[in-house]
Amino acid sequence: MATYNVKVIVEFEYEVEADDETEAEAQGWNWEDHKFSAQVDSIEVEEVEVEIDEDELEGDTEDED
């Protein structure tokens, strides 16, 4: 079975009430409260290459002096 690195980019867009842009931006960190507004922007998949130690394949686990 292969191993894959999956990168999912999600965009949230919602309205907040704030006194200024700084406060509104701070509220943006509460995105978890607005999961209903999420939209998947993209998904990237890349296979992870696993390096195999040939000594382990041969069963040679002895330490060399």
MIFIDREN-104913 format. One record per residue (C-alpha): residue in three letters; x, y, z. Coordinates in Angstrom, 1 decimal. Layout:
N
(node ALA, (X, Y, Z)),
...
//
This chain:
65
(node MET, (0.0, 0.0, 0.0)),
(node ALA, (1.3, 3.4, -0.9)),
(node THR, (1.6, 6.6, 1.2)),
(node TYR, (0.3, 9.9, 0.0)),
(node ASN, (0.6, 13.5, 1.1)),
(node VAL, (-2.8, 15.2, 0.7)),
(node LYS, (-3.1, 19.0, 0.7)),
(node VAL, (-6.6, 20.4, 0.9)),
(node ILE, (-7.1, 24.1, 0.6)),
(node VAL, (-10.4, 25.3, 2.1)),
(node GLU, (-11.8, 28.8, 1.7)),
(node PHE, (-14.2, 30.4, 4.3)),
(node GLU, (-16.2, 33.5, 3.6)),
(node TYR, (-18.5, 35.0, 6.2)),
(node GLU, (-19.6, 38.3, 7.7)),
(node VAL, (-18.7, 39.6, 11.1)),
(node GLU, (-19.7, 42.7, 13.1)),
(node ALA, (-16.7, 44.7, 14.2)),
(node ASP, (-15.6, 48.3, 15.1)),
(node ASP, (-12.7, 48.2, 12.6)),
(node GLU, (-10.7, 46.0, 10.2)),
(node THR, (-8.3, 44.9, 12.9)),
(node GLU, (-11.1, 43.5, 15.0)),
(node ALA, (-12.7, 41.9, 12.0)),
(node GLU, (-9.4, 40.2, 11.1)),
(node ALA, (-9.1, 39.0, 14.7)),
(node GLN, (-12.6, 37.4, 14.4)),
(node GLY, (-11.4, 35.7, 11.2)),
(node TRP, (-9.3, 33.4, 13.5)),
(node ASN, (-12.6, 32.0, 14.8)),
(node TRP, (-13.2, 30.3, 11.4)),
(node GLU, (-14.2, 27.0, 13.2)),
(node ASP, (-17.4, 28.8, 14.3)),
(node HIS, (-18.3, 29.2, 10.6)),
(node LYS, (-17.6, 25.7, 9.2)),
(node PHE, (-21.0, 25.9, 7.3)),
(node SER, (-19.4, 28.5, 5.1)),
(node ALA, (-16.5, 26.4, 3.9)),
(node GLN, (-15.8, 25.6, 0.3)),
(node VAL, (-13.0, 23.3, -0.9)),
(node ASP, (-10.8, 25.3, -3.2)),
(node SER, (-8.4, 22.5, -4.3)),
(node ILE, (-7.0, 19.1, -3.4)),
(node GLU, (-3.5, 18.1, -4.3)),
(node VAL, (-2.2, 14.6, -3.9)),
(node GLU, (1.4, 13.5, -4.1)),
(node GLU, (2.8, 10.0, -3.5)),
(node VAL, (5.4, 9.9, -0.8)),
(node GLU, (8.4, 7.8, -1.8)),
(node VAL, (9.6, 5.6, 1.0)),
(node GLU, (13.3, 4.8, 1.0)),
(node ILE, (13.9, 1.1, 1.5)),
(node ASP, (17.0, -0.1, 3.3)),
(node GLU, (18.4, -3.0, 1.2)),
(node ASP, (20.0, -4.5, 4.2)),
(node GLU, (16.6, -4.8, 5.9)),
(node LEU, (15.2, -6.5, 2.8)),
(node GLU, (18.0, -9.1, 2.9)),
(node GLY, (17.5, -9.7, 6.6)),
(node ASP, (21.1, -8.5, 7.3)),
(node THR, (20.7, -6.6, 10.6)),
(node GLU, (24.2, -7.4, 12.0)),
(node ASP, (26.3, -4.5, 13.1)),
(node GLU, (29.6, -4.1, 11.3)),
(node ASP, (32.7, -3.6, 13.6)),
//
